Amino acid sequence: MAQVAIVMGSDSDLPVVKGAIEQLKKFGVDYEAHVISAHRTPYQAEEFAKNAKQNGVKVIIAAAGKAAHLGGVLAAYTTLPVIALPIKSSLMDGLDSLLSMVQMPTGIPVATVAVNGADNAGILAVQMLALSDALLAERLEQFKKDMAEAVIAKDQKLQKELTDSL
C-alpha cells in the first residue's frame, strides 16, 4: 500500500517528478503516481483526495505548472498533508506556479518546495512519515550525516588543492 501519492497535473511533469520518486525509493517508501488535472479532471481530483486516506496514503505530493492549483484543490478535500511541487513553465520560469501554490487561504495549508524541487518534496514526505516510523527516522539521520560528511570531504579536497597550488 502506497504511503505517498504523487499527483501530476500533466504527464509532461514526470521528468521533474522523478527526483521525488528517486528519493522515496532511496528511503524505501512505497508510492503511487497519477496524472490528474485540477482544471481538466476536477471530479477525479476531488474523488482522489477524498479517498486517499482510506486508501492508505499518508502524504500527497502535487506537481503542477502554470496555473498550479492542483495542490490546493487536493488539500481542500483531504486532511492529509499536501506538498506542492511547482513545475518550471516556459511562461514565467515557474514563478507563476510557485505563487499559485504558496498563496493558499487560511484553513487550506499546502507545504511548498522550490520550483522543480522534486528531491526536497520527496525528502519532506519522508520526514513527515518519519514522525511515526522509527526506521525512517534512522534513515533520515544517516542521510543528514552522509550529506555533512560529503560537504566536509569537499572542503578538505578544496583546502588541499589550494595548498598544493601555492
C-alpha positions as CSV (number, residue, x, y, z in Angstrom):
1,M,0.0,0.0,0.0
2,A,1.5,3.4,-1.0
3,Q,2.2,5.8,1.7
4,V,2.9,8.7,-0.6
5,A,0.8,9.6,-3.6
6,I,2.4,11.8,-6.3
7,V,-0.2,13.6,-8.4
8,M,0.9,15.4,-11.6
9,G,-1.2,17.9,-13.4
10,S,0.3,16.6,-16.7
11,D,2.4,13.7,-17.8
12,S,4.9,16.3,-19.0
13,D,5.7,16.9,-15.3
14,L,7.2,13.4,-15.0
15,P,10.9,14.4,-15.8
16,V,10.9,16.7,-12.8
17,V,8.8,14.4,-10.6
18,K,11.4,11.6,-11.0
19,G,13.5,13.4,-8.4
20,A,10.8,12.8,-5.7
21,I,10.4,9.2,-6.9
22,E,14.1,8.5,-6.5
23,Q,14.2,10.0,-3.0
24,L,11.2,7.9,-1.9
25,K,12.8,4.8,-3.4
26,K,16.1,5.6,-1.6
27,F,14.3,5.6,1.7
28,G,12.2,2.6,0.9
29,V,8.9,4.4,0.9
30,D,6.1,3.0,-1.2
31,Y,4.5,5.4,-3.6
32,E,1.9,5.7,-6.3
33,A,1.8,8.2,-9.1
34,H,-1.1,9.6,-11.1
35,V,-2.0,12.3,-13.7
36,I,-5.0,14.2,-12.5
37,S,-5.7,17.8,-13.6
38,A,-7.3,20.3,-11.2
39,H,-8.8,22.0,-14.2
40,R,-9.5,19.3,-16.8
41,T,-10.5,16.5,-14.4
42,P,-11.8,18.2,-11.3
43,Y,-14.1,15.4,-10.3
44,Q,-11.3,12.9,-10.4
45,A,-9.2,15.3,-8.3
46,E,-11.9,15.5,-5.7
47,E,-12.5,11.8,-5.6
48,F,-8.8,11.0,-5.4
49,A,-8.3,13.4,-2.5
50,K,-11.4,12.3,-0.6
51,N,-10.4,8.6,-0.8
52,A,-6.6,8.9,-0.4
53,K,-6.6,8.5,3.4
54,Q,-8.8,5.4,3.4
55,N,-6.6,4.0,0.6
56,G,-3.6,4.2,2.9
57,V,-2.0,7.3,1.6
58,K,-0.4,9.5,4.3
59,V,1.2,12.3,2.3
60,I,0.3,13.7,-1.1
61,I,2.9,15.4,-3.4
62,A,1.1,17.6,-6.0
63,A,3.2,18.7,-9.0
64,A,1.9,21.3,-11.4
65,G,2.9,24.2,-13.6
66,K,1.4,27.4,-14.8
67,A,-2.0,27.9,-13.0
68,A,-0.8,25.4,-10.4
69,H,-4.0,24.9,-8.4
70,L,-3.6,21.1,-8.0
71,G,-2.1,21.1,-4.5
72,G,-4.8,23.5,-3.2
73,V,-7.6,21.6,-4.8
74,L,-6.4,18.3,-3.3
75,A,-5.9,19.9,0.1
76,A,-9.4,21.3,0.0
77,Y,-10.8,17.7,0.0
78,T,-8.4,16.0,2.5
79,T,-6.9,16.4,5.9
80,L,-3.7,14.7,4.7
81,P,-0.6,16.9,4.3
82,V,-0.1,18.1,0.8
83,I,3.3,19.1,-0.6
84,A,3.1,21.3,-3.6
85,L,5.9,20.9,-6.2
86,P,5.9,23.9,-8.6
87,I,7.0,23.0,-12.1
88,K,9.0,25.4,-14.1
89,S,7.0,26.6,-17.1
90,S,8.1,28.4,-20.2
91,L,5.9,31.4,-19.3
92,M,7.5,32.7,-16.1
93,D,10.2,30.2,-15.2
94,G,7.9,28.6,-12.6
95,L,7.2,31.8,-10.6
96,D,3.5,31.6,-11.7
97,S,3.4,28.0,-10.3
98,L,5.1,28.9,-7.1
99,L,2.9,31.8,-6.4
100,S,-0.3,29.8,-7.1
101,M,0.9,27.2,-4.6
102,V,2.1,29.4,-1.7
103,Q,-0.8,31.8,-1.6
104,M,-3.3,29.5,0.0
105,P,-6.2,30.8,2.1
106,T,-6.4,30.2,5.8
107,G,-7.5,26.7,6.6
108,I,-6.1,25.1,3.5
109,P,-2.4,24.8,4.1
110,V,-0.1,23.4,1.4
111,A,3.6,23.0,2.1
112,T,5.5,24.2,-1.0
113,V,9.1,23.4,-2.1
114,A,11.2,25.2,-4.6
115,V,10.4,25.3,-8.3
116,N,11.4,21.9,-9.7
117,G,12.4,21.0,-6.1
118,A,11.3,17.4,-6.5
119,D,14.1,15.9,-4.4
120,N,13.0,18.1,-1.5
121,A,9.4,17.2,-2.0
122,G,10.3,13.5,-1.6
123,I,12.5,14.2,1.4
124,L,9.8,16.3,3.1
125,A,7.3,13.5,2.6
126,V,9.8,11.1,4.2
127,Q,10.3,13.5,7.1
128,M,6.5,13.6,7.7
129,L,6.3,9.8,7.6
130,A,9.3,9.5,10.0
131,L,7.3,11.2,12.7
132,S,5.7,7.9,13.3
133,D,8.2,5.5,11.8
134,A,11.4,4.9,13.7
135,L,13.2,3.1,10.8
136,L,12.6,6.1,8.5
137,A,13.8,8.4,11.2
138,E,17.0,6.4,11.5
139,R,17.4,6.5,7.7
140,L,16.9,10.3,7.7
141,E,19.6,10.7,10.5
142,Q,22.0,8.7,8.4
143,F,21.1,10.7,5.3
144,K,21.9,14.0,7.1
145,K,25.2,12.6,8.4
146,D,26.2,11.4,4.9
147,M,25.4,14.9,3.5
148,A,27.5,16.6,6.1
149,E,30.4,14.1,5.6
150,A,30.3,14.8,1.8
151,V,30.5,18.5,2.3
152,I,33.4,18.1,4.8
153,A,35.2,15.9,2.3
154,K,34.7,18.5,-0.5
155,D,36.1,21.2,1.8
156,Q,39.1,19.1,2.7
157,K,39.7,18.5,-1.0
158,L,39.4,22.2,-1.8
159,Q,41.8,23.1,1.0
160,K,44.4,20.6,-0.3
161,E,44.1,21.9,-3.8
162,L,44.5,25.4,-2.6
163,T,47.5,24.5,-0.5
164,D,49.1,22.5,-3.3
165,S,48.7,25.3,-5.8
166,L,50.6,27.8,-3.7
